[in-house]
Amino acid sequence: MDTKRQPRRRVSRRSTLALAILAGLAGAVHAQDANDDTNPSGTVEPVVLDEVTVTAQGREENILAVPYNISAVSGDTIEQANILDTAELMRGLTGVGVVDRGARNSSVVSGIRIRGLNVDSSALGDYAVSAAATVSTYVDKTPLFANFLLSDIERVEVLRGPQGTLYGSGSLGGSVRFILRQPDFDRVGGRVSLSASSVDHSGGIGASGSATLNLPFSDTFAMRVNTTINDFPGATDYRNVYVLDAQGIPVAPDGRLADTAEYRNAKDADYVEQNYGRISALWRPSDRFDVTFSYMAQADRFGGRRATSFGTDGWGVPYDDLEVGSVQLEPAARHVNLASVEANVDLGFATLTSSTSDYNHEGDITSENTGFYAQNGWLAAFYYNYPRPMATAERSYGDTGFIQEFRLTSEPGDAFDYVLGAYYQDQDRRSSQDSFLRGFKQWWDAAYPAFASAVISDQDYLYRQAENFKETALYGEFTWHASDRLDLTLGLRHFRDESHTRVTQTTGLWSSFNESSTSEDREKDERTLFKANLSYAFSPYGLFYATASEGYRRGGTNGTPTSGLFGEDPAWTKYEADTVRNYELGIKGSANGVNYNANLFYLDWQDAQVNSATTNWGFFAVQNAEEASSRGVELEISGRLGEGSTYSVGYTYTDAQLDADAVAADGAYTYGFAGDRLPGAPEHRFNVAGSHAFEFAGGLVTLRGDAYYQSETQNALSQSPRFRYEMDAFAILNASATYSRGAWDTTLWVKNIGNEEGVTGVYTEQYMGTSPAQNYFGNGSKALVALPRTVGLTVSYGF
């Protein structure tokens, strides 16, 4: 081997895989045998691992050539490890956290958190929040959070830190890209997979099936279709559910004026039914032009939430694991569809890409709010201790958008490379809530017939928000190859956004205590963001890098009423944009068959947006915390342990905290103090994974295992015991064994072997607990827990 240093752009196509793609996931590394030959200088050739190609910078390149911390998980790894959902996937990646709210809430609010950048309560998830997520998610090139099933995926790329100079949609803390498999011209092929599973505490057997078919019709046209169907029984029992009459009102067995009620235990209430499908068509009439059309859709139905209530019910009976005390079921449903067209034109010196997409994502969710009413004292103060209180919140959300993006990506050059883009987004978002105290009007009319007109209906709150958001942006990065070893990249993003928000609210069910308000406002902003990156290849298989970049998240209006009976302080009307400055030093590469990745990061967060509620009446509102920061270390290594064995180890230290007191928008109270830890940001996280393969009975057996650990976390940024709660550290272990022979794979797998609760969000008793003095014998408090121990068998056939 010639020891002369080659240009890094050429080396990147042969160099070893950075460990970032492997953290926490078994089987992602497939090392080649070591070469015993020596080069002319007498040194042993380094072990070279399979190259992993990513497109994080707009062109195909080895992950080692990307001069910042990026992870990539292959679709094969997701399938082989039987990764069930995004929460499990993200737990395997260093520096990435997730709030696991279960299937029911996983599509409403993103639970992905990178480097501790979060100030929201971990218990959010029953309604669509106004502030955008700190981490942007993409389905191919469409910025959309929809939490599609992990089906027929080419790979998942996770980019840490702001990415607004590389992608059309800006991001505050990082980006997650779900890149789907494309049609293949080479052969007819496909895969069929069937699974059966049993969850601890569940009385049923879950079933899942998926199928993929690739159809090349000619040398220039091919199609790919795939579908996945999940049907999982629940594991959570709703122990104190009212028996309802035909009108959906709690049954009064001893008459409407009596205090008694009928209850039932709804076993395995949190069932999951999901249907997903995708079709894509690729037309490539020449080597210089191609067009891909894709359409995908998913429809979900959920019976309730996966959780465990705290304490006891109103009769003093404690709750066991996976028992919830809500007095009503909490079903949810949603559907999402995405259509996109991508065209690529090879201009010789660069590739011009046009990406057009249109999507619609909407759903509804029913929430139990009786505990909230009880802990606020409303049942006694406003509702005369109504004997069978059932406060229902029926919520809905919707997100539709049109996106057009053009990108010009240069061919790799000896002197410089560049990426230039133009982006346009037109997005409409809506959310609503209709709150009812079921049966109150009937009871009131029976108890006080002379004053029947005093109560209008069972509905005591109505909320409608409609927001239109438009953004136009120009962005780009220019890389100068100063030498064979040294690269300098500068990036800019100039954007203009505008939003229009309209909010309608009606509060109160009393004729004397009922008021409506409608408010609307417009906001505009125009800014320029920067990025600078310096990278130095200190060896053919090692890279040092330093990055400084800016991230931005748009501001908006809350539509809060500021006059009348329910008027709030005008300070709640608007919230400001927040910004992040990200600084990072890192080193990545391979030495002696060991892949490594280490970095230091610091993020300075200004005007952090907090999804919260107004002071007097608790209307939905976003406010700003003045200043926060996050600093830490990410360490990863991976490699081989002999023939057929792989390992990966990752560790993250994160110190995420407020740097100034967080004061309510109207100055009425302080909800956080300088030095307080940011919610949902564990100080320590570990991930470990390994695999071992050996021949057996004419086939191949592959054993896999992985473990995840996180230290204690805080539930919310608040000084009130109603929200502040320290969640315990936990560890989750998974394992599987696969027997492969010919085209068949059979896998026995176990998730959460230790049956760990893995609590990542809490509704406290002080916030939603029982109150028998107000005739509320249920208990709306709950801990959001991880998927209990699950044992499954998957059989797959590929052709």
MARZA-906408 format. One record per residue (C-alpha): y, z negated, x. Coordinates in steps of 0.02 Angstrom, whole numbers, plus 50000, padded with zeros to 5 digits. Example, Ala and Ser with C-alpha at 12.3 -4.5 7.8 and 13.67 -1.06 7.14 Angstrom:
BEGIN
<node <49775,49610,50615>>
<node <49947,49643,50684>>
end
This chain:
BEGIN
<node <50000,50000,50000>>
<node <50173,50045,50065>>
<node <50275,49886,50084>>
<node <50441,49975,50072>>
<node <50547,49911,49929>>
<node <50549,50033,49782>>
<node <50690,50050,49656>>
<node <50670,49918,49523>>
<node <50670,50045,49382>>
<node <50513,50122,49454>>
<node <50434,49955,49497>>
<node <50461,49895,49318>>
<node <50334,50022,49256>>
<node <50198,49949,49367>>
<node <50248,49769,49388>>
<node <50159,49620,49317>>
<node <50183,49546,49145>>
<node <50308,49404,49129>>
<node <50230,49251,49053>>
<node <50358,49245,48912>>
<node <50247,49354,48805>>
<node <50102,49236,48821>>
<node <50171,49062,48791>>
<node <50060,48970,48671>>
<node <49950,49117,48623>>
<node <49771,49139,48680>>
<node <49702,49303,48734>>
<node <49868,49388,48768>>
<node <49833,49410,48953>>
<node <49697,49527,49014>>
<node <49700,49522,49203>>
<node <49624,49656,49312>>
<node <49507,49614,49453>>
<node <49587,49566,49617>>
<node <49590,49701,49750>>
<node <49510,49643,49912>>
<node <49583,49785,50013>>
<node <49732,49751,50124>>
<node <49886,49855,50150>>
<node <49946,49913,50321>>
<node <50032,49747,50353>>
<node <49868,49654,50326>>
<node <49920,49562,50167>>
<node <49810,49552,50012>>
<node <49861,49657,49863>>
<node <49931,49553,49719>>
<node <49833,49541,49558>>
<node <49910,49662,49434>>
<node <49900,49621,49248>>
<node <49907,49743,49104>>
<node <50084,49805,49079>>
<node <50169,49757,48917>>
<node <50300,49877,48852>>
<node <50446,49816,48747>>
<node <50599,49901,48673>>
<node <50718,49754,48677>>
<node <50851,49854,48768>>
<node <50832,50011,48664>>
<node <50708,50100,48777>>
<node <50526,50074,48823>>
<node <50510,49968,48979>>
<node <50403,49836,49057>>
<node <50448,49662,48998>>
<node <50477,49610,49179>>
<node <50623,49731,49189>>
<node <50715,49643,49048>>
<node <50838,49526,49136>>
<node <50836,49383,49012>>
<node <50711,49271,48924>>
<node <50609,49376,48804>>
<node <50436,49346,48729>>
<node <50323,49476,48652>>
<node <50165,49443,48553>>
<node <50052,49591,48523>>
<node <49980,49633,48354>>
<node <49807,49625,48432>>
<node <49840,49445,48482>>
<node <49897,49402,48305>>
<node <49737,49477,48234>>
<node <49618,49407,48364>>
<node <49690,49231,48350>>
<node <49695,49243,48159>>
<node <49876,49187,48157>>
<node <49910,49152,47973>>
<node <50100,49147,47958>>
<node <50265,49150,48049>>
<node <50267,48961,48070>>
<node <50105,48965,48169>>
<node <50166,49115,48270>>
<node <50330,49033,48319>>
<node <50246,48870,48371>>
<node <50163,48969,48509>>
<node <50326,49025,48589>>
<node <50423,48921,48715>>
<node <50600,48879,48663>>
<node <50572,48928,48481>>
<node <50555,48801,48341>>
<node <50515,48816,48157>>
<node <50532,48711,48000>>
<node <50366,48736,47911>>
<node <50411,48725,47726>>
<node <50249,48804,47666>>
<node <50223,48970,47580>>
<node <50330,48928,47428>>
<node <50491,48909,47527>>
<node <50456,49018,47678>>
<node <50549,49170,47610>>
<node <50704,49082,47541>>
<node <50784,49010,47698>>
<node <50736,49054,47877>>
<node <50655,48908,47968>>
<node <50663,48990,48140>>
<node <50770,48897,48267>>
<node <50798,48949,48446>>
<node <50856,48825,48578>>
<node <50901,48691,48450>>
<node <51043,48789,48373>>
<node <51045,48709,48201>>
<node <51150,48586,48101>>
<node <51072,48608,47928>>
<node <50956,48485,47844>>
<node <50772,48522,47876>>
<node <50739,48496,47690>>
<node <50840,48650,47637>>
<node <50737,48788,47559>>
<node <50743,48777,47369>>
<node <50895,48888,47357>>
<node <50976,49027,47457>>
<node <51113,48954,47566>>
<node <51280,49039,47593>>
<node <51289,49033,47782>>
<node <51186,49163,47874>>
<node <51043,49103,47984>>
<node <51077,49065,48167>>
<node <50930,49178,48214>>
<node <50931,49358,48153>>
<node <50766,49438,48103>>
<node <50724,49623,48104>>
<node <50587,49726,48022>>
<node <50581,49872,48142>>
<node <50768,49914,48151>>
<node <50821,49834,47986>>
<node <50907,49663,47996>>
<node <50822,49573,47853>>
<node <50747,49402,47826>>
<node <50604,49427,47703>>
<node <50456,49344,47792>>
<node <50335,49486,47761>>
<node <50152,49451,47795>>
<node <50095,49477,47974>>
<node <50003,49639,47935>>
<node <49974,49792,48046>>
<node <50103,49735,48174>>
<node <50124,49820,48342>>
<node <50210,49670,48419>>
<node <50339,49534,48387>>
<node <50483,49521,48510>>
<node <50585,49361,48523>>
<node <50752,49373,48614>>
<node <50839,49211,48655>>
<node <51028,49200,48652>>
<node <51159,49309,48564>>
<node <51112,49494,48549>>
<node <51264,49573,48467>>
<node <51293,49698,48608>>
<node <51118,49772,48590>>
<node <51088,49773,48403>>
<node <51187,49824,48251>>
<node <51178,49655,48166>>
<node <51253,49517,48271>>
<node <51161,49356,48304>>
<node <51216,49181,48349>>
<node <51065,49107,48436>>
<node <50937,49246,48455>>
<node <50838,49381,48370>>
<node <50658,49402,48312>>
<node <50596,49582,48293>>
<node <50441,49623,48193>>
<node <50390,49795,48254>>
<node <50259,49881,48146>>
<node <50125,50004,48199>>
<node <50168,50187,48177>>
<node <50059,50334,48125>>
<node <49949,50405,48263>>
<node <49913,50591,48288>>
<node <49755,50564,48390>>
<node <49620,50520,48264>>
<node <49572,50461,48092>>
<node <49548,50274,48106>>
<node <49571,50109,48022>>
<node <49518,49931,48003>>
<node <49452,49824,47860>>
<node <49456,49635,47867>>
<node <49394,49503,47745>>
<node <49418,49314,47759>>
<node <49360,49159,47667>>
<node <49435,48989,47702>>
<node <49430,48808,47647>>
<node <49580,48691,47660>>
<node <49558,48504,47674>>
<node <49595,48418,47506>>
<node <49577,48582,47410>>
<node <49446,48607,47276>>
<node <49434,48796,47297>>
<node <49396,48932,47423>>
<node <49533,49047,47484>>
<node <49510,49233,47503>>
<node <49607,49363,47601>>
<node <49580,49547,47630>>
<node <49670,49683,47725>>
<node <49642,49868,47755>>
<node <49727,49996,47865>>
<node <49701,50185,47870>>
<node <49778,50308,47992>>
<node <49775,50492,47939>>
<node <49830,50632,48057>>
<node <49849,50788,47949>>
<node <49901,50898,48095>>
<node <49970,50892,48271>>
<node <50143,50864,48196>>
<node <50116,50756,48042>>
<node <50025,50590,48016>>
<node <50024,50448,47891>>
<node <49976,50266,47897>>
<node <49942,50150,47751>>
<node <49895,49968,47748>>
<node <49880,49828,47622>>
<node <49848,49640,47623>>
<node <49800,49528,47477>>
<node <49796,49338,47488>>
<node <49729,49221,47354>>
<node <49731,49041,47412>>
<node <49700,48888,47303>>
<node <49819,48744,47324>>
<node <49791,48580,47415>>
<node <49931,48474,47340>>
<node <49908,48372,47181>>
<node <50057,48343,47065>>
<node <50003,48171,47004>>
<node <50137,48125,46875>>
<node <50167,48287,46779>>
<node <50227,48271,46600>>
<node <50120,48348,46464>>
<node <50235,48474,46380>>
<node <50244,48540,46204>>
<node <50260,48723,46154>>
<node <50447,48718,46190>>
<node <50423,48651,46366>>
<node <50484,48477,46321>>
<node <50391,48316,46370>>
<node <50274,48261,46230>>
<node <50325,48101,46140>>
<node <50156,48026,46084>>
<node <50235,47880,45991>>
<node <50384,47971,45918>>
<node <50540,48043,45994>>
<node <50632,47877,45999>>
<node <50493,47782,46089>>
<node <50495,47759,46277>>
<node <50318,47821,46304>>
<node <50261,47988,46375>>
<node <50099,48079,46419>>
<node <50059,48125,46599>>
<node <49926,48228,46686>>
<node <49868,48259,46864>>
<node <49888,48443,46910>>
<node <49758,48469,47048>>
<node <49784,48597,47187>>
<node <49950,48648,47112>>
<node <50023,48740,47262>>
<node <49917,48898,47248>>
<node <49972,49056,47340>>
<node <49952,49236,47278>>
<node <50022,49375,47387>>
<node <50011,49564,47381>>
<node <50080,49673,47520>>
<node <50078,49859,47551>>
<node <50157,49985,47669>>
<node <50153,50172,47692>>
<node <50233,50267,47835>>
<node <50240,50451,47878>>
<node <50283,50527,48047>>
<node <50337,50708,48070>>
<node <50356,50768,48250>>
<node <50384,50957,48251>>
<node <50423,50955,48438>>
<node <50427,50841,48588>>
<node <50615,50823,48565>>
<node <50627,50774,48382>>
<node <50536,50657,48261>>
<node <50567,50577,48092>>
<node <50477,50423,48020>>
<node <50486,50371,47839>>
<node <50424,50198,47791>>
<node <50412,50101,47629>>
<node <50346,49924,47615>>
<node <50338,49799,47473>>
<node <50274,49623,47443>>
<node <50256,49517,47286>>
<node <50218,49330,47292>>
<node <50179,49193,47166>>
<node <50170,49009,47209>>
<node <50116,48863,47101>>
<node <50210,48725,47190>>
<node <50262,48652,47356>>
<node <50150,48584,47495>>
<node <50207,48405,47522>>
<node <50171,48218,47510>>
<node <50281,48095,47415>>
<node <50337,47931,47492>>
<node <50309,47757,47423>>
<node <50244,47729,47247>>
<node <50266,47795,47071>>
<node <50357,47694,46937>>
<node <50201,47589,46904>>
<node <50184,47539,47087>>
<node <50037,47652,47131>>
<node <50057,47723,47308>>
<node <50041,47909,47343>>
<node <49899,47973,47451>>
<node <49911,48121,47568>>
<node <49955,48284,47480>>
<node <50006,48198,47319>>
<node <50177,48238,47246>>
<node <50263,48132,47114>>
<node <50369,48266,47028>>
<node <50360,48253,46839>>
<node <50352,48442,46822>>
<node <50272,48585,46915>>
<node <50381,48684,47036>>
<node <50325,48866,47033>>
<node <50410,49009,47122>>
<node <50398,49198,47133>>
<node <50482,49334,47233>>
<node <50469,49517,47276>>
<node <50544,49622,47414>>
<node <50544,49806,47456>>
<node <50613,49901,47604>>
<node <50632,50089,47628>>
<node <50688,50161,47794>>
<node <50706,50328,47883>>
<node <50718,50340,48072>>
<node <50754,50501,48167>>
<node <50753,50525,48356>>
<node <50826,50672,48449>>
<node <50797,50695,48635>>
<node <50959,50765,48706>>
<node <50892,50771,48882>>
<node <51016,50649,48958>>
<node <50992,50524,48815>>
<node <50902,50493,48651>>
<node <51002,50488,48490>>
<node <50926,50379,48354>>
<node <50978,50369,48173>>
<node <50911,50225,48069>>
<node <50942,50216,47882>>
<node <50873,50078,47772>>
<node <50890,50010,47597>>
<node <50812,49847,47537>>
<node <50802,49729,47390>>
<node <50742,49550,47402>>
<node <50747,49433,47253>>
<node <50657,49283,47184>>
<node <50662,49130,47073>>
<node <50609,48952,47101>>
<node <50596,48797,46991>>
<node <50641,48629,47066>>
<node <50618,48451,47008>>
<node <50789,48364,47008>>
<node <50750,48208,46905>>
<node <50740,48097,47059>>
<node <50910,48163,47114>>
<node <50985,48115,46946>>
<node <50901,47945,46953>>
<node <50959,47899,47128>>
<node <51137,47948,47081>>
<node <51126,47833,46929>>
<node <51163,47978,46811>>
<node <51018,47944,46692>>
<node <51096,47777,46648>>
<node <51279,47823,46666>>
<node <51279,47991,46575>>
<node <51115,48006,46481>>
<node <51087,47836,46397>>
<node <50923,47807,46490>>
<node <50842,47953,46399>>
<node <50659,47899,46382>>
<node <50572,48052,46455>>
<node <50693,48124,46584>>
<node <50646,48292,46658>>
<node <50789,48373,46753>>
<node <50744,48553,46791>>
<node <50839,48665,46911>>
<node <50796,48849,46883>>
<node <50863,48944,47032>>
<node <50865,49126,47081>>
<node <50923,49225,47231>>
<node <50947,49406,47275>>
<node <50992,49509,47428>>
<node <51014,49698,47426>>
<node <51084,49803,47564>>
<node <51113,49975,47638>>
<node <51117,49994,47827>>
<node <51157,50143,47936>>
<node <51147,50134,48124>>
<node <51166,50264,48262>>
<node <51111,50227,48439>>
<node <51127,50330,48598>>
<node <51010,50272,48736>>
<node <51021,50353,48907>>
<node <50873,50407,49008>>
<node <50839,50290,49155>>
<node <50952,50341,49299>>
<node <50969,50300,49482>>
<node <51150,50246,49465>>
<node <51173,50183,49286>>
<node <51099,50164,49112>>
<node <51185,50136,48947>>
<node <51158,50099,48763>>
<node <51293,50142,48636>>
<node <51285,50107,48450>>
<node <51379,50117,48286>>
<node <51330,50007,48139>>
<node <51374,49994,47955>>
<node <51308,49869,47828>>
<node <51347,49849,47643>>
<node <51263,49692,47576>>
<node <51264,49610,47405>>
<node <51200,49433,47388>>
<node <51183,49328,47233>>
<node <51121,49154,47190>>
<node <51113,49055,47029>>
<node <51062,48887,46960>>
<node <51033,48832,46780>>
<node <51002,48645,46764>>
<node <50926,48567,46608>>
<node <50882,48392,46551>>
<node <50736,48450,46446>>
<node <50728,48377,46270>>
<node <50889,48277,46282>>
<node <50973,48366,46137>>
<node <50822,48335,46021>>
<node <50815,48152,46069>>
<node <51004,48130,46048>>
<node <51004,48209,45875>>
<node <50862,48094,45821>>
<node <50939,47938,45899>>
<node <51120,47969,45847>>
<node <51121,48095,45704>>
<node <51300,48053,45657>>
<node <51357,48110,45830>>
<node <51244,48262,45849>>
<node <51393,48374,45889>>
<node <51433,48270,46043>>
<node <51292,48356,46140>>
<node <51302,48544,46159>>
<node <51128,48582,46229>>
<node <51002,48529,46361>>
<node <51093,48628,46495>>
<node <51210,48523,46601>>
<node <51250,48643,46743>>
<node <51270,48830,46768>>
<node <51309,48912,46935>>
<node <51331,49095,46979>>
<node <51383,49162,47149>>
<node <51404,49346,47193>>
<node <51454,49401,47367>>
<node <51485,49572,47441>>
<node <51488,49587,47629>>
<node <51533,49741,47731>>
<node <51528,49758,47919>>
<node <51571,49900,48036>>
<node <51534,49880,48220>>
<node <51534,49975,48384>>
<node <51428,49901,48521>>
<node <51352,49945,48688>>
<node <51291,49895,48859>>
<node <51320,49981,49026>>
<node <51207,49941,49174>>
<node <51255,49984,49352>>
<node <51113,49991,49479>>
<node <51215,49931,49627>>
<node <51062,49943,49739>>
<node <50874,49951,49729>>
<node <50875,49765,49697>>
<node <51039,49723,49613>>
<node <51093,49769,49434>>
<node <51252,49725,49341>>
<node <51262,49743,49151>>
<node <51418,49728,49045>>
<node <51413,49731,48855>>
<node <51542,49733,48716>>
<node <51537,49724,48528>>
<node <51689,49760,48422>>
<node <51670,49731,48237>>
<node <51764,49715,48075>>
<node <51692,49624,47926>>
<node <51755,49583,47753>>
<node <51681,49480,47612>>
<node <51720,49456,47429>>
<node <51648,49304,47342>>
<node <51653,49260,47156>>
<node <51587,49095,47089>>
<node <51569,49037,46908>>
<node <51520,48858,46866>>
<node <51499,48760,46705>>
<node <51467,48573,46714>>
<node <51417,48449,46578>>
<node <51318,48454,46416>>
<node <51438,48344,46318>>
<node <51569,48426,46207>>
<node <51697,48307,46282>>
<node <51632,48325,46459>>
<node <51605,48511,46484>>
<node <51711,48626,46588>>
<node <51697,48800,46663>>
<node <51785,48875,46812>>
<node <51787,49044,46896>>
<node <51856,49072,47069>>
<node <51853,49214,47193>>
<node <51922,49252,47363>>
<node <51918,49381,47502>>
<node <51902,49359,47689>>
<node <51923,49481,47834>>
<node <51891,49462,48019>>
<node <51899,49576,48170>>
<node <51841,49525,48343>>
<node <51770,49583,48509>>
<node <51622,49495,48591>>
<node <51564,49512,48771>>
<node <51408,49499,48877>>
<node <51384,49499,49066>>
<node <51218,49499,49157>>
<node <51174,49502,49340>>
<node <50994,49527,49398>>
<node <50919,49531,49571>>
<node <50741,49588,49610>>
<node <50695,49477,49756>>
<node <50521,49557,49767>>
<node <50426,49698,49681>>
<node <50357,49566,49563>>
<node <50501,49443,49546>>
<node <50670,49445,49460>>
<node <50817,49325,49459>>
<node <50948,49341,49322>>
<node <51109,49261,49260>>
<node <51185,49293,49089>>
<node <51343,49247,48995>>
<node <51360,49307,48816>>
<node <51449,49273,48652>>
<node <51378,49255,48478>>
<node <51466,49256,48310>>
<node <51426,49214,48128>>
<node <51543,49268,47990>>
<node <51644,49145,47886>>
<node <51668,49153,47699>>
<node <51727,49072,47539>>
<node <51640,48938,47436>>
<node <51722,48972,47268>>
<node <51741,48784,47240>>
<node <51847,48734,47087>>
<node <52008,48650,47141>>
<node <52082,48600,46971>>
<node <52026,48529,46806>>
<node <51900,48393,46769>>
<node <51785,48444,46913>>
<node <51918,48498,47038>>
<node <51887,48469,47223>>
<node <52005,48464,47370>>
<node <52067,48641,47415>>
<node <51999,48612,47591>>
<node <51826,48656,47520>>
<node <51881,48831,47469>>
<node <51840,48920,47633>>
<node <51736,48898,47789>>
<node <51771,48970,47961>>
<node <51667,49086,48068>>
<node <51571,48998,48205>>
<node <51544,49057,48383>>
<node <51428,49023,48528>>
<node <51449,49050,48713>>
<node <51280,49061,48797>>
<node <51249,49037,48984>>
<node <51079,49062,49063>>
<node <50999,49064,49236>>
<node <50819,49119,49253>>
<node <50680,49180,49363>>
<node <50524,49276,49309>>
<node <50383,49368,49391>>
<node <50207,49355,49461>>
<node <50134,49283,49621>>
<node <49953,49264,49674>>
<node <49892,49309,49500>>
<node <50003,49181,49412>>
<node <50140,49237,49295>>
<node <50293,49126,49286>>
<node <50455,49114,49189>>
<node <50584,48977,49211>>
<node <50764,48964,49151>>
<node <50908,48846,49123>>
<node <51021,48872,48971>>
<node <51181,48801,48900>>
<node <51260,48846,48733>>
<node <51436,48796,48681>>
<node <51446,48802,48491>>
<node <51615,48799,48404>>
<node <51646,48770,48217>>
<node <51461,48759,48175>>
<node <51431,48803,47992>>
<node <51343,48668,47890>>
<node <51267,48707,47720>>
<node <51313,48554,47618>>
<node <51397,48496,47457>>
<node <51573,48444,47404>>
<node <51626,48262,47406>>
<node <51659,48223,47222>>
<node <51538,48327,47120>>
<node <51413,48396,47243>>
<node <51449,48582,47220>>
<node <51366,48702,47344>>
<node <51481,48725,47494>>
<node <51483,48766,47678>>
<node <51591,48666,47798>>
<node <51618,48669,47986>>
<node <51570,48542,48117>>
<node <51700,48553,48255>>
<node <51592,48563,48411>>
<node <51410,48555,48465>>
<node <51308,48607,48615>>
<node <51131,48635,48673>>
<node <51064,48632,48850>>
<node <50890,48636,48918>>
<node <50748,48707,49020>>
<node <50609,48828,48974>>
<node <50456,48839,49087>>
<node <50303,48950,49068>>
<node <50153,48998,49175>>
<node <49997,49098,49136>>
<node <49854,49184,49223>>
<node <49667,49192,49243>>
<node <49536,49061,49282>>
<node <49395,49168,49346>>
<node <49313,49315,49260>>
<node <49345,49323,49073>>
<node <49458,49170,49060>>
<node <49645,49160,49030>>
<node <49771,49019,49010>>
<node <49953,48992,48968>>
<node <50061,48836,48974>>
<node <50239,48815,48912>>
<node <50365,48673,48908>>
<node <50540,48662,48833>>
<node <50668,48526,48856>>
<node <50814,48537,48733>>
<node <50965,48423,48723>>
<node <51057,48482,48567>>
<node <51196,48370,48504>>
<node <51367,48355,48425>>
<node <51509,48354,48551>>
<node <51638,48293,48425>>
<node <51635,48191,48266>>
<node <51589,48296,48113>>
<node <51711,48258,47973>>
<node <51697,48322,47795>>
<node <51808,48470,47751>>
<node <51922,48359,47647>>
<node <51922,48218,47776>>
<node <51838,48099,47653>>
<node <51696,48044,47768>>
<node <51614,48070,47936>>
<node <51438,48139,47928>>
<node <51403,48147,48114>>
<node <51467,48070,48275>>
<node <51485,48142,48449>>
<node <51319,48121,48537>>
<node <51213,48134,48379>>
<node <51059,48242,48402>>
<node <51057,48403,48302>>
<node <50928,48405,48161>>
<node <50761,48491,48184>>
<node <50782,48502,48373>>
<node <50644,48408,48466>>
<node <50687,48354,48642>>
<node <50516,48402,48709>>
<node <50396,48541,48660>>
<node <50232,48591,48741>>
<node <50117,48738,48707>>
<node <49949,48767,48789>>
<node <49824,48904,48758>>
<node <49666,48972,48835>>
<node <49522,49092,48807>>
<node <49352,49127,48882>>
<node <49243,49280,48851>>
<node <49060,49306,48897>>
<node <48919,49421,48850>>
<node <48791,49358,48726>>
<node <48652,49437,48623>>
<node <48708,49615,48656>>
<node <48889,49577,48612>>
<node <49040,49482,48673>>
<node <49086,49304,48626>>
<node <49269,49252,48645>>
<node <49318,49069,48630>>
<node <49503,49031,48601>>
<node <49603,48872,48584>>
<node <49785,48824,48577>>
<node <49887,48666,48555>>
<node <50068,48630,48510>>
<node <50164,48467,48529>>
<node <50342,48420,48483>>
<node <50432,48254,48502>>
<node <50528,48163,48366>>
<node <50660,48256,48265>>
<node <50802,48208,48150>>
<node <50798,48270,47970>>
<node <50984,48298,47939>>
<node <51155,48283,48016>>
<node <51209,48133,47914>>
<node <51244,47948,47930>>
<node <51178,47912,47755>>
<node <51000,47845,47735>>
<node <50985,47966,47588>>
<node <50970,48108,47713>>
<node <50948,48035,47887>>
<node <50766,48014,47932>>
<node <50676,48022,48100>>
<node <50518,48124,48089>>
<node <50375,48075,48203>>
<node <50309,48176,48347>>
<node <50152,48276,48311>>
<node <50024,48392,48390>>
<node <49929,48535,48308>>
<node <49769,48606,48382>>
<node <49683,48769,48334>>
<node <49520,48849,48392>>
<node <49413,49001,48357>>
<node <49255,49090,48413>>
<node <49233,49278,48394>>
<node <49072,49377,48411>>
<node <49106,49562,48440>>
<node <48975,49696,48437>>
<node <49012,49879,48417>>
<node <49145,49903,48285>>
<node <49116,49731,48207>>
<node <49207,49567,48242>>
<node <49155,49402,48162>>
<node <49269,49252,48190>>
<node <49247,49070,48144>>
<node <49415,48983,48154>>
<node <49491,48812,48126>>
<node <49675,48774,48103>>
<node <49750,48601,48129>>
<node <49589,48524,48191>>
<node <49659,48347,48190>>
<node <49727,48368,48012>>
<node <49900,48319,48075>>
<node <50038,48299,47946>>
<node <50163,48389,48057>>
<node <50315,48338,47955>>
<node <50467,48450,47985>>
<node <50574,48409,47832>>
<node <50602,48260,47716>>
<node <50675,48219,47545>>
<node <50696,48030,47559>>
<node <50664,47900,47423>>
<node <50849,47854,47427>>
<node <50885,48035,47383>>
<node <50751,48074,47253>>
<node <50640,47922,47230>>
<node <50573,47835,47075>>
<node <50678,47730,46954>>
<node <50577,47650,46812>>
<node <50733,47557,46754>>
<node <50800,47729,46703>>
<node <50631,47782,46630>>
<node <50593,47892,46780>>
<node <50415,47848,46829>>
<node <50388,47997,46942>>
<node <50448,48012,47122>>
<node <50537,48165,47189>>
<node <50538,48108,47371>>
<node <50427,48208,47486>>
<node <50383,48254,47663>>
<node <50357,48439,47700>>
<node <50192,48446,47793>>
<node <50098,48574,47896>>
<node <49947,48668,47832>>
<node <49805,48540,47826>>
<node <49643,48568,47920>>
<node <49580,48740,47871>>
<node <49412,48816,47914>>
<node <49389,49003,47893>>
<node <49273,49148,47926>>
<node <49340,49324,47955>>
<node <49237,49483,47967>>
<node <49321,49643,48026>>
<node <49264,49822,48049>>
<node <49362,49950,48146>>
<node <49335,50137,48147>>
end
